[in-house]
């Protein structure tokens, strides 16, 4: 009997006993997480040739006429002026909305995004453009065209407990006119840009992993081409209007017309 107990004790020592079992569980758990990470990568956007693709086109309008706010300037007045137009509600005669973002969400497969350079300029105490699209894998070229100090504070907008939060991606000083700094576009999503020296300055950049994004023109029109046939969720976003989404079916060699009307944010 004693001999049997001794053998069991030896086996426990060899296997590590309960501690060995716990360690093994931890190893298996870590292996499972690693496998999930590896397999998760397979769900990333897949680049493929698109033949016979369809498109989404349409118009974004405001529900009513909205006056563009006038901003009061309290710093570098000699250079920036005492007031500026916000360039927020830029509406055409028929209420078409300029600078609305149209984003096809959750696209898993399609054409490659261009590896282009996105120019963001501090010009006459504005950011230009106010709304734009950059592509992951491309680059930002941030510039100061003014003779006053600016900074470019760019952050990814995220939601936390129902509130928007900004995670800083780049915060760069531009003390001299003509200065340019280039940085890679690495993080996808909506980015807000502010100048801490001039708080009225702002811009919004959507960094996309795919090419199926558009900014509306001066008449509120947009077109997104070369989508594979299928159903898509399309988000319509504007800094001063309530965002909305629509489900759109894209058919081969055809255009899906999508027209939306947005209300002013409360």
N, C-alpha and C positions, 0 to 999 in steps of 0.2 A: 504493500500500500504506500509506504514511504517512498519507495523507488518510483512509483507512478507519479506522485506529487512532485518529486524532484525533476522528473522528465518534463512535466507541464511547466514548471518554473523556468527550466532551460528554454523551452519553446517560447515562453513569454518574453524572455530576455532577448532571444534571437529576433523575434518579430517586432520587438519594441512594446509589446503588450498593448494596452489601451492607447498609449501615446502614439504608437506606431499606426494604429487604426485611424486616429485623428489626423496624423500627418498625411496618410494616404488619401483621406477625404479632401484635405486641403489641396493636395496635388491634383486630384481629379477635378475639383472645382475650378482651379486655375486653368487647367487644360480645357475645360468646357468654355470658360470665358475667352481663352485664346482662339478656340475654334469659332466661336460666335463672331469675334472680331475679324477673323479671316474670311468667313463666309459672308459677313456683312458687307465686306468690300465688293463682293460680287453684285450687290444691289446698286452700286454707284452708276451714274449716268453712262450709258453705252453709246459710243459713236458708231454710226453706220451710214451707208449711202441711203439717201431717200429718193426713191423713184416713184413718180405718180402721187406725190404728197399733196395734201390739201392746205388750205390757209384759213385764217380767221381775220376778218376785217370788220370795221365798223366805226362808230362815233361815240364819244363820251360827251355828254351835255350836262350842264347845271340845271337844277329844277327851276331856279329863278335867277334873275339878274343880281349880281353881287358886286359891290364896289370894291376895288382893290385898296387895301389900307395904305395910308401914308405914314411912314416911319419917321419919328423924330430922332435926329442925330445929336449926340452929346459929347462926341470925341472926335478930334481931328476935323473939326468943322470947316476949317479953311480949305482942306483938301476934299473931304467927303460931302460938304454941303450941310445945310441945316435940316433938310428933309429928303426922303427918298420914297419912291413907290416901292411897295413890297414885292411886286411882280408875283403875287400869289394867285389872285383870281384874274387870270388873263383869258377873257371870254371873247368869242367872235360874236358877230351880230345875231346869230341864231343860237347863242349860248353854248357853242362848242368850247370845250375846256382844253387849253394848252397845258402841257406838262403833267398829264395824268400818266401813271405807270400802268401798263397792261402786262400781267405776268401769267404765263401758263405754268401752273403749279404741278409738281410731282411727275414731270416728264422723265421717263426712264431710258428713252432711246431716241436717237435722232442725229441730226447733223452736228458737226463739231462747232463749238463756240469759237469765234475769232480770237486769236491771241493778240489783241490790239492794245494800243496805248490810249488811256483815257486822260484827257487834259482837263484839269481843274484849275481855273485861274482866279486869283484875287485881282479884280479889275474894277476900278472906280468904286471901291468899298462895297462891291457885290462879289459873291461867288458866281462864276460862270462855268458851266450852266447851273441853273438852280436845281434841275432834275436831270439825271443822266443814268446811263447803263455802262458798267464795266464788266469784264469777263475774267473769271478765275483762270489763272495761267497767263493773263496779260499783265499790264502794268499801269500804275498811276503816274502821271507827270503833274506835279503840283507846282504852281508858279505864282510869283508875285509881280504883277505889272504896275503896281503902285509905288509911289515914293514914300509911303508910310509903312511902319511895321505891321505885319499881319501874322497870324498863326493859323495853321490848319489842324483842327482837332476833330479827327474822324473816328466815329465809334459805331459798332454794330448794335442795332436796336433789337432787344429781346424782351420777352414778357416774363415777369416774375410775380406770382401771386396777384395776377390781374393788372399789374402796373408795368409800364414800359421802363426798361433800364438800358443804359448805354455802356457797352464794354469798349473801352478805348483801343483802337487798332493802331492809329498813328497820331502823334501830337507834335507838330513840327513848326519851328519858328522861321519866319521869312523877313529878316530885318532890312534887306536891300532890294531895290527895284531890279527886276530881271532875273532874280534868283529862281532856280528850278531844282526840285528834288524829285527823284524817281524812286518808286517803291513797288514791289510786286503785289498783285491782287491775289490774296491767298484765302480770304474768308468770304464765303457766299452769304448773301442776305442783304437786308436793308441797312444802309449806313446813313447816319446823320452827320453833317459836317458843320462845325461852328468856328467862328473866330473869337477867341476869348478877349482879344483887344477891342473888338467891335461887335457887341452882342447881337446886333440886329442882322448880322450876316449869317446866312445859313444855306445849306444845299443838301440834297438827298440823292444818294447814289445806290442803285441796286446792283450788287455784284452777282452775276449769274454763272452757273456751270453749263448752261446751254444757251442757244441763240434765240429761244422763243419768248422774247420780251420786247416790248416797244414803249416808246414815249409818244404821246399824242402830239400832233402838230398844232399850228395856230388855229386851225378850224376844229380841233378835237378828233381828227381822223387818225386811224392806225391800221396797220396790216402786218400780220405775222405769217410768214410763208414756210413751205416745205415741212409741214407736220405729217407724221405718219398717220394714217387713218385710225380713228378711235375716239373715245370720249375723254374730254379733258375738263379740268376745273380751271377757270380763268379768273384771276383777281384783278380788280380795278381799284387803284389807290391814288389819292391826291392829298396833299398836305392839309388842305382846308376843307375837304369834302369827305363825307362818310364813305368808307370803302365798302365794296360789295363783291360777291363772287357769282359766277354763273357756270353751269355745266353746258359744255358745247360739244356737239358731235362733229368731227371732221371726217369728210369723205374724200376718197381719192380724186385728184384732179378737179376739185371743187372748192369754192369759197363759202365758208359759213359766216353769215352776216350776224353781228352781235352789236346792238346799240343799247347803251345804258344811260340812265339819268341819275345823277348823284345830288343828294341834298347837302346843304352846308352843315359842317360839324357844329354841334351845340356847345 
